[in-house]
Amino acid sequence: MGLDAELLLHPEGPIARRIPGYESRPQQTAMVRAVDSALSTRRPLLIEAGTGTGKSFGYLLPAVRRVLEHDERVVVVTHTIALQEQLHDKDVPLIRSVVPDEFSAVLVKGRNNYVSRRRMERTDQRVDRLLSDPKAQEEVGALSRWVGLTSDGTRTDLDFAPRGDVWDLVRSDSGNCMGRKCPRHDSCFYQLARRRMESGQLLICNHALFFSDLALRARGAGFLPAYDHVILDEAHAVEDVACEQFGTSLAEGSVRHLVRVLHDNRRGRAFLDTLELKDGRESARVSAIQAARQLATASEQFFDAWERWGKQAESNGRIRSPGVVPDTLTPAIGELKGRLNLLRDLCVQEADGYEIDAYEDRCEDLISQTKTLVEQTISGCVYWLEGMPRSGDAFRRLRLAATAVDAAPILREHLFGGKTGVVLTSATLTTGAGSFLHARTRMGCEDAETIELGSPFDHARQMKVLVDERMPEPSAPGYLSSLSRRIDELVQRTDGGAFVLCTNWRTLRECAGLLRRAFGDRGHPVLVQGEDGAPGRLLERFRADRRSVLFGVASFWQGVDVRGESLRNVIITRLPFDPPDKPLVQARHESIESQGGKPFFDDTVPRALIKFRQGVGRLIRSATDEGLVAILDPRVLTKSYGRRFLDALPEGVQVDTIDSASHR
């Protein structure tokens, strides 16, 4: 039996009967038709679907049709965990209840998210020898109890966030996987999930996993099974994620962590200390421990050299040529890898040999990352040094990084270059007057079909926009005081229920610090990203108290859905331009200039417009939402490009200045 998506979405259809207050939306029906056509012809499609379109059903129904009628596999990719879980836990089950045939949908997660039953048991048995911290030992006990109860076996099923060093001891890992030799193979959480994925017809994963797999496929490997179509939701984030996944990085902390899990001088408890070796082979353990100590010293010296280089280099840490610091690290990693290899066959317990395999793999990864970053072996990347130098007793946190400058050639070859059907959708892909030029150019899909679907919401009635025409420049004396006073006035105007969206951490911390006590005294709980808990927990607390005020940066500009009375006020402190001295931004602009383009108008403004539209879009999430958007940046009125930001507001919305509105 065929799947008639339009019949399912009819005002009196089966979906309407299952959703209280359901309203049929012509934009959603148009999206179903467009996606259905794109998947049938396998011609790439970019589709901007405004908030309230019903985007998820708009692409899920055509995807399920391909699954049921053509026996094809579709991968649906989201940027945020929240949308991933909504699709898997809410939308897909509803579709299952109204379609005539069964289909399998699988939420795909990376291997490191799964606990290993065998490693959990091993860690539980050796916890006193592996960990000296009582709190870490307690976490191991809690994890062990959880493993006996969970049916999922992933971190998201936990009611606490385990420490990194603890999770590292128990997580599933390809390097130490015993395969069918493992006594827990038949009940292995990861292997069970892998089998579900291999037979799954509709796979749901996140951008990071998908583009990591795409990078592996470019090298002849891969994680996901073969698929016929891919639908990328929240596609405004695709370029940045793709660039990152086709690059690499090396954190000083990752080398430090490897040494510490193998041997810790201070604790005297770690993997090498717990190994049971065959008689008379203690010298091999001593040699491996010595190699781990030598790596710790080599790492310290290597990153000392980078810290010295950083003090003389460009202020943004950009590394413009290879070999500026000698690679003194890989010989020490190679020595440790060799010593571990000699231990491999001396282990009494076979499982310990597999653990050594994993540590050897980690050494190999570190060698590859170090060589790539020092020698700059990936063309088309920008390289830089970032992090915090040593301060007091705190560990230094340095990181070498490389990321692709231009995603277009990568995506053109590896995403759009095959026979896979590709659909990209978001509420924000255009940059004014319905133009998809920036999205097409930056994502390498110049020939893609495009369609723009507006929001069914009445933004002109639901939203008011106010602009501060007198806010001083951030460099001016008293800027933070002026900004804080204006935020205070606006919060009082709506009695809280406000998001304060900042463009940098400094502004966020200083404004929140200036206002926290006053807001608290007036009964406005203050929630600050990076200070008051994880983003998900902050949102829960924000929703629970309609008078609260949340200060956020990057992640709160997009992908956050707060409906109803809880959010009545979105305060945009500054237009969200990328910092021009950020290495990736700098390199992109140099590339655009070399091709005769104008970086500010070709790249900076379009990116800021997308992020601005995302920020404004936090306010109206349903047909009954109402509220205020305040733009505390006079450049929308005083600069020539400011008109583009005002034109990017939802159709029909009236813009007023704060001073004019106050005098009415």
C-alpha positions as CSV (number, residue, x, y, z in Angstrom):
1,M,0.0,0.0,0.0
2,G,1.4,3.4,-0.9
3,L,2.0,6.2,1.6
4,D,0.0,9.3,0.9
5,A,1.7,12.0,3.0
6,E,-0.8,14.7,2.1
7,L,-3.7,12.5,3.2
8,L,-1.9,11.8,6.5
9,L,-1.5,15.6,7.0
10,H,-5.1,16.4,6.1
11,P,-7.0,18.5,8.7
12,E,-9.2,15.4,9.4
13,G,-6.5,12.8,8.8
14,P,-4.9,10.3,11.1
15,I,-2.1,12.7,12.3
16,A,-4.7,15.3,13.2
17,R,-6.6,12.8,15.3
18,R,-3.5,12.1,17.3
19,I,-2.3,15.7,17.9
20,P,-4.6,17.9,20.1
21,G,-5.1,21.3,18.4
22,Y,-3.5,20.1,15.1
23,E,-3.7,22.6,12.3
24,S,-3.0,21.8,8.6
25,R,-0.3,24.0,7.2
26,P,0.2,24.6,3.5
27,Q,3.9,25.2,4.0
28,Q,4.2,21.7,5.4
29,T,2.4,20.2,2.5
30,A,4.6,22.1,0.1
31,M,7.7,20.9,1.9
32,V,6.5,17.3,1.7
33,R,6.1,17.6,-2.1
34,A,9.5,19.3,-2.5
35,V,11.4,16.7,-0.4
36,D,9.5,13.8,-2.1
37,S,10.6,15.1,-5.5
38,A,14.2,15.7,-4.4
39,L,14.5,12.2,-3.1
40,S,12.9,10.7,-6.2
41,T,15.2,12.6,-8.6
42,R,18.2,12.6,-6.3
43,R,18.8,16.2,-7.1
44,P,20.1,18.2,-4.1
45,L,17.6,20.5,-2.5
46,L,18.0,23.4,-0.1
47,I,14.8,24.2,1.7
48,E,14.3,27.1,4.2
49,A,11.2,26.3,6.3
50,G,10.2,29.0,8.7
51,T,9.4,28.3,12.4
52,G,6.1,26.5,12.7
53,T,6.2,24.9,9.3
54,G,6.3,21.4,10.8
55,K,9.7,20.8,9.3
56,S,10.2,17.3,10.8
57,F,7.1,15.8,9.4
58,G,7.8,17.7,6.2
59,Y,10.9,15.5,5.6
60,L,10.2,12.4,7.7
61,L,7.1,11.4,5.7
62,P,8.9,11.5,2.3
63,A,11.8,9.6,4.0
64,V,9.5,6.9,5.3
65,R,7.9,6.6,1.9
66,R,11.3,5.9,0.3
67,V,11.9,3.3,3.0
68,L,8.5,1.5,2.6
69,E,8.0,1.8,-1.1
70,H,11.5,1.5,-2.5
71,D,13.4,-0.4,0.3
72,E,15.9,2.5,0.6
73,R,17.9,3.6,3.6
74,V,17.6,7.2,4.7
75,V,19.9,9.0,7.2
76,V,18.4,12.0,9.0
77,V,21.0,14.3,10.6
78,T,20.5,17.0,13.2
79,H,22.9,19.4,14.9
80,T,21.3,19.4,18.4
81,I,20.7,16.4,20.7
82,A,17.3,17.9,21.5
83,L,16.0,17.6,17.9
84,Q,17.6,14.1,17.6
85,E,15.6,12.9,20.6
86,Q,12.4,14.7,19.4
87,L,12.6,12.9,16.1
88,H,13.3,9.5,17.6
89,D,11.2,9.6,20.7
90,K,8.2,11.6,19.5
91,D,7.8,12.2,15.8
92,V,8.9,8.8,14.4
93,P,6.6,6.8,16.9
94,L,3.7,9.0,15.8
95,I,4.4,8.3,12.1
96,R,4.7,4.6,12.9
97,S,1.2,4.7,14.3
98,V,-0.4,6.1,11.1
99,V,1.5,4.3,8.3
100,P,0.4,0.9,7.0
101,D,3.7,-1.0,7.3
102,E,6.4,-1.4,9.9
103,F,9.8,0.2,9.5
104,S,12.9,0.4,11.7
105,A,14.2,3.7,13.0
106,V,17.5,3.7,14.9
107,L,19.1,6.6,16.9
108,V,22.8,6.2,16.0
109,K,25.5,7.3,18.5
110,G,29.2,7.2,18.5
111,R,30.9,4.2,20.1
112,N,32.5,6.2,22.9
113,N,28.9,6.9,24.2
114,Y,28.5,3.2,25.1
115,V,29.6,1.5,28.3
116,S,31.5,-1.8,27.8
117,R,30.2,-4.5,30.1
118,R,33.5,-6.3,30.2
119,R,35.5,-3.1,30.9
120,M,33.0,-2.2,33.6
121,E,33.5,-5.5,35.4
122,R,37.2,-5.2,35.1
123,T,37.3,-1.7,36.5
124,D,34.9,-2.7,39.3
125,Q,37.2,-5.5,40.3
126,R,40.4,-3.3,40.2
127,V,38.9,0.0,41.3
128,D,41.1,0.3,44.4
129,R,44.2,-0.2,42.3
130,L,43.1,2.0,39.4
131,L,41.7,5.0,41.2
132,S,42.7,6.6,44.5
133,D,40.1,9.4,44.6
134,P,37.1,8.2,46.8
135,K,34.6,10.2,44.7
136,A,35.9,8.5,41.5
137,Q,35.6,5.1,43.2
138,E,32.0,6.0,44.1
139,E,31.2,6.8,40.5
140,V,32.5,3.4,39.4
141,G,30.1,1.8,41.9
142,A,27.2,3.9,40.6
143,L,28.1,3.0,37.0
144,S,28.3,-0.7,37.9
145,R,24.8,-0.5,39.4
146,W,23.5,1.4,36.4
147,V,24.8,-1.2,34.0
148,G,22.6,-3.8,35.7
149,L,19.5,-1.6,35.1
150,T,20.0,0.2,31.7
151,S,18.6,-1.2,28.5
152,D,20.4,1.5,26.5
153,G,24.0,1.5,27.8
154,T,24.8,5.1,26.7
155,R,25.8,8.1,28.8
156,T,22.5,9.9,27.9
157,D,20.7,7.2,30.0
158,L,22.6,8.2,33.1
159,D,21.2,10.6,35.7
160,F,24.7,12.0,36.4
161,A,27.6,13.1,34.2
162,P,30.6,10.7,34.9
163,R,34.1,12.1,35.2
164,G,36.2,11.9,32.1
165,D,38.9,9.6,33.7
166,V,36.2,7.3,35.1
167,W,34.2,7.0,31.8
168,D,37.5,6.4,29.9
169,L,38.0,3.2,32.0
170,V,34.6,1.7,31.1
171,R,33.6,3.1,27.7
172,S,33.4,0.9,24.6
173,D,36.5,1.3,22.4
174,S,37.4,-0.2,19.1
175,G,41.0,-0.7,20.1
176,N,40.3,-3.0,23.1
177,C,37.3,-4.7,21.7
178,M,37.7,-8.5,21.9
179,G,35.0,-9.1,19.3
180,R,33.4,-12.6,19.5
181,K,36.1,-13.6,22.0
182,C,34.5,-11.2,24.5
183,P,32.5,-13.1,27.2
184,R,29.9,-10.3,27.1
185,H,29.7,-10.1,23.3
186,D,26.1,-11.3,23.1
187,S,24.9,-8.7,25.6
188,C,27.3,-5.9,24.5
189,F,25.4,-2.6,24.3
190,Y,27.5,-1.3,21.4
191,Q,27.3,-4.5,19.4
192,L,23.5,-4.7,19.9
193,A,23.2,-1.1,18.8
194,R,25.5,-1.8,15.8
195,R,23.4,-4.7,14.7
196,R,20.3,-2.5,14.9
197,M,22.0,0.2,12.9
198,E,23.1,-2.3,10.2
199,S,19.5,-3.4,9.7
200,G,17.9,0.0,10.3
201,Q,16.0,1.7,7.5
202,L,15.8,5.2,9.0
203,L,18.9,6.2,10.8
204,I,19.0,9.4,13.0
205,C,22.4,10.8,14.0
206,N,24.1,14.2,14.7
207,H,26.2,16.4,12.4
208,A,29.5,15.6,14.1
209,L,29.0,11.8,13.7
210,F,27.8,12.1,10.1
211,F,30.7,14.3,9.0
212,S,33.2,12.3,10.9
213,D,31.9,9.3,8.9
214,L,32.2,11.3,5.7
215,A,35.8,12.1,6.5
216,L,36.5,8.4,7.2
217,R,34.9,7.5,3.8
218,A,37.2,9.9,2.1
219,R,40.0,7.8,3.4
220,G,38.4,4.5,2.4
221,A,36.9,3.6,5.8
222,G,33.5,4.5,7.4
223,F,31.2,3.9,10.3
224,L,27.7,4.2,9.0
225,P,26.2,1.5,6.7
226,A,25.6,2.4,3.0
227,Y,22.6,4.7,2.6
228,D,20.6,6.0,-0.3
229,H,19.6,9.5,0.9
230,V,20.6,11.9,3.6
231,I,18.5,14.7,5.0
232,L,20.4,17.3,7.0
233,D,18.3,19.4,9.4
234,E,19.6,22.5,11.1
235,A,21.7,22.8,7.9
236,H,22.9,26.4,8.8
237,A,25.5,24.6,10.9
238,V,26.7,22.2,8.2
239,E,29.6,24.2,6.9
240,D,31.3,24.7,10.3
241,V,30.9,21.1,11.4
242,A,32.2,19.7,8.1
243,C,35.3,22.0,8.2
244,E,36.0,20.9,11.8
245,Q,35.6,17.1,11.1
246,F,38.0,17.3,8.1
247,G,40.6,18.9,10.3
248,T,42.4,17.6,13.4
249,S,43.6,18.8,16.8
250,L,46.0,17.8,19.6
251,A,45.4,18.9,23.2
252,E,48.2,18.8,25.8
253,G,45.7,17.4,28.1
254,S,45.1,14.3,25.9
255,V,48.8,13.4,26.1
256,R,48.8,14.0,29.9
257,H,45.7,11.8,30.2
258,L,47.3,8.9,28.3
259,V,50.4,9.0,30.6
260,R,48.2,9.2,33.7
261,V,46.0,6.3,32.9
262,L,49.1,4.2,32.2
263,H,51.1,5.3,35.2
264,D,50.6,8.0,37.8
265,N,53.7,8.8,39.9
266,R,51.6,10.6,42.5
267,R,49.0,7.9,43.0
268,G,51.0,4.8,42.1
269,R,47.8,3.4,40.7
270,A,47.2,3.0,37.0
271,F,46.9,0.4,34.2
272,L,50.5,-0.6,34.1
273,D,50.6,-1.1,37.9
274,T,47.7,-3.5,37.8
275,L,48.9,-5.8,35.0
276,E,49.5,-9.5,35.8
277,L,52.6,-10.6,33.9
278,K,54.1,-14.0,33.2
279,D,56.9,-15.0,35.6
280,G,60.1,-13.2,35.4
281,R,59.0,-10.5,33.1
282,E,58.8,-7.6,35.5
283,S,61.5,-5.7,33.5
284,A,59.1,-5.2,30.7
285,R,56.7,-3.4,33.0
286,V,59.5,-1.2,34.4
287,S,60.6,-0.3,30.8
288,A,57.0,0.6,29.9
289,I,56.6,2.8,33.0
290,Q,59.9,4.5,32.2
291,A,58.7,5.2,28.6
292,A,55.5,6.7,30.0
293,R,57.5,9.0,32.3
294,Q,59.8,10.0,29.4
295,L,56.7,10.9,27.4
296,A,55.4,13.1,30.2
297,T,58.7,15.0,30.2
298,A,58.8,15.2,26.4
299,S,55.2,16.5,26.3
300,E,56.0,19.1,28.9
301,Q,59.0,20.3,26.8
302,F,57.1,20.2,23.5
303,F,54.3,22.4,24.8
304,D,56.8,24.6,26.6
305,A,58.3,25.3,23.2
306,W,54.9,26.1,21.8
307,E,54.1,28.4,24.7
308,R,57.3,30.3,24.0
309,W,56.5,30.5,20.3
310,G,53.0,31.8,21.1
311,K,54.4,34.7,23.0
312,Q,56.3,35.9,19.9
313,A,53.6,34.9,17.3
314,E,50.5,36.6,16.1
315,S,48.0,37.4,18.9
316,N,45.5,35.0,17.5
317,G,48.0,32.1,17.6
318,R,47.8,31.4,13.9
319,I,50.6,29.1,12.6
320,R,51.4,30.2,9.1
321,S,54.2,27.8,8.2
322,P,55.2,24.2,9.1
323,G,58.0,23.3,11.4
324,V,58.0,26.5,13.6
325,V,58.5,24.2,16.6
326,P,60.5,20.9,16.2
327,D,58.6,17.7,16.7
328,T,60.2,16.3,19.8
329,L,57.0,14.5,20.8
330,T,56.5,11.7,18.3
331,P,59.7,9.9,19.2
332,A,58.6,9.6,22.8
333,I,55.2,8.4,21.8
334,G,56.7,5.9,19.5
335,E,59.0,4.6,22.2
336,L,56.0,4.1,24.5
337,K,54.1,2.4,21.8
338,G,57.0,0.0,21.3
339,R,57.3,-0.8,25.0
340,L,53.5,-1.5,25.2
341,N,53.8,-3.8,22.2
342,L,56.4,-5.9,24.1
343,L,54.1,-6.2,27.0
344,R,51.2,-7.4,24.8
345,D,52.1,-11.1,24.9
346,L,53.3,-11.1,28.5
347,C,49.9,-10.5,30.0
348,V,48.3,-13.3,32.1
349,Q,44.8,-12.2,31.2
350,E,43.9,-12.0,27.6
351,A,41.6,-9.0,28.2
352,D,44.6,-6.9,29.3
353,G,46.3,-7.6,26.0
354,Y,43.3,-6.0,24.3
355,E,43.6,-3.0,26.6
356,I,47.2,-2.6,25.5
357,D,46.0,-2.7,21.8
358,A,43.8,0.2,22.6
359,Y,46.6,2.2,24.2
360,E,48.8,1.4,21.2
361,D,46.1,2.7,18.9
362,R,45.9,5.9,21.0
363,C,49.6,6.3,20.6
364,E,49.3,5.9,16.9
365,D,46.5,8.6,16.8
366,L,48.7,11.0,18.8
367,I,51.6,10.5,16.4
368,S,49.4,11.1,13.4
369,Q,47.9,14.3,14.9
370,T,51.3,15.7,16.0
371,K,52.9,15.1,12.6
372,T,49.9,16.6,10.8
373,L,49.9,19.7,13.0
374,V,53.6,20.3,13.1
375,E,54.3,19.6,9.4
376,Q,50.9,21.0,8.2
377,T,50.3,18.0,6.0
378,I,46.6,18.7,5.3
379,S,46.2,21.2,2.4
380,G,43.4,23.7,2.6
381,C,43.5,24.0,6.3
382,V,44.3,26.8,8.7
383,Y,46.5,25.9,11.7
384,W,46.7,27.6,15.1
385,L,47.6,27.4,18.8
386,E,45.1,28.2,21.4
387,G,44.5,27.7,25.2
388,M,45.6,29.0,28.5
389,P,49.2,29.2,29.7
390,R,50.2,27.8,33.1
391,S,48.8,29.8,36.0
392,G,49.8,29.0,39.6
393,D,49.1,25.3,40.3
394,A,46.6,24.9,37.5
395,F,47.5,22.7,34.5
396,R,48.4,24.5,31.4
397,R,45.8,24.0,28.7
398,L,47.2,24.3,25.2
399,R,45.8,22.9,22.0
400,L,47.0,22.8,18.4
401,A,44.3,22.7,15.9
402,A,43.6,22.6,12.2
403,T,40.3,23.0,10.3
404,A,39.4,23.2,6.7
405,V,39.1,26.7,5.4
406,D,36.5,26.0,2.7
407,A,33.9,23.2,3.0
408,A,32.6,23.7,-0.5
409,P,35.2,21.4,-2.3
410,I,34.9,18.8,0.4
411,L,31.1,18.7,0.3
412,R,31.0,19.0,-3.5
413,E,33.2,15.8,-3.8
414,H,32.1,13.7,-0.8
415,L,28.5,14.7,-0.2
416,F,27.0,15.9,-3.5
417,G,29.4,14.1,-5.8
418,G,27.8,10.7,-5.7
419,K,24.4,9.2,-6.3
420,T,23.0,9.9,-2.9
421,G,19.9,12.0,-2.5
422,V,20.7,15.1,-0.4
423,V,18.2,17.5,1.3
424,L,19.4,20.3,3.5
425,T,16.9,22.2,5.6
426,S,16.8,24.9,8.2
427,A,14.7,27.9,9.3
428,T,17.7,30.1,8.3
429,L,19.4,29.4,5.0
430,T,18.7,32.7,3.1
431,T,20.5,36.0,3.7
432,G,17.9,38.4,2.5
433,A,15.4,38.7,-0.4
434,G,15.2,34.9,-0.5
435,S,18.8,34.6,-1.6
436,F,20.4,31.1,-1.1
437,L,23.7,32.3,-2.8
438,H,25.8,32.2,0.4
439,A,24.5,28.8,1.4
440,R,25.0,27.3,-2.1
441,T,28.5,28.8,-2.5
442,R,29.8,27.9,1.0
443,M,28.4,24.3,0.8
444,G,29.4,23.6,-2.7
445,C,26.0,22.9,-4.1
446,E,25.7,25.6,-6.7
447,D,23.3,23.6,-8.8
448,A,20.9,22.6,-6.0
449,E,17.2,23.3,-6.2
450,T,16.0,25.8,-3.6
451,I,12.6,26.6,-2.0
452,E,11.7,29.2,0.6
453,L,8.7,28.5,2.8
454,G,7.6,31.2,5.2
455,S,6.4,30.7,8.8
456,P,2.6,30.3,9.3
457,F,2.8,32.4,12.5
458,D,1.5,36.0,12.6
459,H,4.8,37.6,13.6
460,A,3.4,41.1,13.0
461,R,0.9,40.5,15.8
462,Q,3.0,38.3,18.1
463,M,6.4,40.1,18.1
464,K,7.5,43.7,18.8
465,V,11.1,44.8,17.9
466,L,12.9,47.6,19.7
467,V,16.3,49.1,18.7
468,D,18.6,51.0,21.1
469,E,19.8,53.9,18.9
470,R,22.0,55.4,21.7
471,M,24.1,52.5,23.0
472,P,27.8,53.4,22.9
473,E,30.5,51.3,21.2
474,P,31.9,48.5,23.3
475,S,35.3,50.3,23.3
476,A,33.7,53.4,24.9
477,P,34.1,54.1,28.6
478,G,31.0,53.1,30.5
479,Y,29.7,50.7,27.8
480,L,29.1,47.8,30.2
481,S,27.3,50.1,32.6
482,S,25.1,51.4,29.8
483,L,24.4,47.9,28.5
484,S,23.6,46.6,32.0
485,R,21.2,49.5,32.7
486,R,19.3,48.9,29.4
487,I,19.1,45.1,30.1
488,D,17.7,46.0,33.5
489,E,15.0,48.2,32.0
490,L,14.0,45.7,29.4
491,V,13.8,42.8,31.9
492,Q,11.5,45.0,34.1
493,R,9.3,45.7,31.1
494,T,8.4,42.0,30.7
495,D,8.9,41.0,34.4
496,G,11.6,38.6,33.5
497,G,11.2,35.7,31.1
498,A,14.2,37.0,29.2
499,F,17.1,35.6,27.2
500,V,20.1,37.9,27.1
501,L,22.1,36.8,24.1
502,C,25.8,37.9,24.1
503,T,28.4,37.6,21.4
504,N,31.4,36.9,23.8
505,W,32.1,35.4,27.2
506,R,33.5,38.6,28.7
507,T,30.3,40.6,28.1
508,L,28.2,37.7,29.4
509,R,30.2,37.4,32.6
510,E,30.5,41.1,33.4
511,C,26.9,42.0,32.6
512,A,25.6,39.0,34.6
513,G,27.9,40.0,37.4
514,L,26.6,43.6,37.5
515,L,23.0,42.5,37.4
516,R,22.8,39.2,39.4
517,R,22.2,40.8,42.8
518,A,19.7,43.4,41.7
519,F,17.7,40.8,39.7
520,G,17.8,38.4,42.6
521,D,16.5,41.0,45.0
522,R,13.6,41.6,42.6
523,G,12.7,37.9,42.3
524,H,14.4,37.3,39.0
525,P,16.5,34.2,39.2
526,V,19.7,34.7,37.1
527,L,21.0,31.8,35.1
528,V,24.4,32.2,33.5
529,Q,25.8,29.8,30.8
530,G,29.2,28.4,32.0
531,E,28.5,29.2,35.7
532,D,25.2,27.8,36.7
533,G,25.1,24.4,35.2
534,A,25.0,22.5,31.8
535,P,22.9,24.2,29.1
536,G,20.1,21.5,29.3
537,R,19.8,22.1,33.1
538,L,19.7,25.9,32.6
539,L,16.8,25.5,30.2
540,E,14.9,23.3,32.6
541,R,15.3,25.9,35.4
542,F,14.4,28.7,33.0
543,R,11.2,27.0,31.9
544,A,10.3,26.3,35.6
545,D,10.3,30.0,36.6
546,R,8.6,32.5,34.3
547,R,10.4,35.4,36.0
548,S,14.0,34.1,35.4
549,V,16.7,35.7,33.2
550,L,19.2,33.6,31.2
551,F,22.5,35.0,30.0
552,G,23.9,32.9,27.1
553,V,26.4,32.9,24.2
554,A,26.7,30.8,21.1
555,S,24.6,27.7,21.9
556,F,21.6,29.7,23.1
557,W,21.4,31.7,19.8
558,Q,20.2,28.6,18.0
559,G,18.5,25.2,18.5
560,V,16.8,26.2,21.8
561,D,13.0,25.8,21.9
562,V,11.2,27.5,24.8
563,R,7.4,27.8,24.2
564,G,4.7,29.7,26.0
565,E,5.0,32.2,28.8
566,S,8.5,31.3,30.0
567,L,10.2,33.3,27.2
568,R,8.7,36.7,26.5
569,N,11.9,38.8,25.8
570,V,14.9,38.2,23.7
571,I,17.7,40.8,24.2
572,I,20.4,40.8,21.5
573,T,23.3,42.7,23.0
574,R,25.3,43.1,19.8
575,L,25.1,42.0,16.1
576,P,26.7,38.5,16.0
577,F,29.7,39.2,13.7
578,D,32.5,36.7,13.8
579,P,35.7,38.1,15.4
580,P,37.8,39.1,12.3
581,D,41.1,37.9,13.9
582,K,39.9,34.4,14.6
583,P,42.3,32.2,12.5
584,L,39.5,30.4,10.6
585,V,37.7,33.7,9.8
586,Q,41.0,35.3,8.8
587,A,41.9,32.5,6.5
588,R,38.5,32.4,4.9
589,H,38.7,36.1,4.2
590,E,42.1,35.8,2.7
591,S,40.8,33.1,0.4
592,I,37.8,35.2,-0.6
593,E,40.1,38.2,-1.3
594,S,42.4,36.0,-3.4
595,Q,39.4,35.2,-5.7
596,G,38.5,38.9,-6.1
597,G,35.7,38.9,-3.5
598,K,34.8,41.2,-0.7
599,P,35.1,39.3,2.6
600,F,32.9,41.6,4.7
601,F,29.9,41.6,2.3
602,D,30.5,38.1,0.9
603,D,31.0,36.3,4.2
604,T,30.9,38.4,7.4
605,V,27.5,39.9,6.9
606,P,25.8,36.8,5.6
607,R,27.0,34.7,8.5
608,A,26.0,37.4,11.0
609,L,22.5,37.6,9.3
610,I,22.0,33.8,9.7
611,K,23.0,33.9,13.4
612,F,20.9,37.0,13.9
613,R,17.9,35.3,12.4
614,Q,18.5,32.3,14.6
615,G,18.6,34.5,17.7
616,V,15.4,36.4,16.8
617,G,13.8,33.1,16.1
618,R,14.1,32.0,19.7
619,L,11.1,34.1,20.7
620,I,8.1,32.9,18.7
621,R,7.9,29.1,18.8
622,S,4.2,28.6,18.6
623,A,1.1,30.4,17.3
624,T,0.2,31.6,20.8
625,D,3.6,33.0,21.8
626,E,4.0,36.7,22.2
627,G,6.9,38.9,23.2
628,L,9.7,41.5,22.6
629,V,13.0,41.4,20.7
630,A,15.4,44.1,21.7
631,I,18.4,44.9,19.6
632,L,21.0,46.9,21.7
633,D,23.2,47.7,18.7
634,P,22.6,51.0,16.9
635,R,24.4,49.8,13.8
636,V,21.2,48.4,12.4
637,L,20.1,52.0,12.1
638,T,23.4,53.8,11.4
639,K,25.4,51.5,9.1
640,S,24.6,50.9,5.4
641,Y,24.4,47.1,6.0
642,G,22.1,47.6,9.0
643,R,19.1,47.6,6.7
644,R,19.8,44.0,5.8
645,F,19.4,43.0,9.4
646,L,16.1,44.8,9.7
647,D,14.9,43.3,6.4
648,A,15.8,39.9,7.8
649,L,13.2,40.2,10.5
650,P,10.0,38.2,10.0
651,E,7.6,39.8,7.5
652,G,5.3,42.5,8.8
653,V,7.1,43.1,12.1
654,Q,7.2,46.8,13.1
655,V,10.5,48.2,14.4
656,D,10.6,51.1,16.9
657,T,13.4,52.7,19.0
658,I,13.4,52.1,22.7
659,D,13.3,55.8,23.5
660,S,10.3,56.4,21.2
661,A,8.4,53.4,22.7
662,S,9.2,54.6,26.2
663,H,7.6,58.1,25.6
664,R,4.3,56.7,24.4
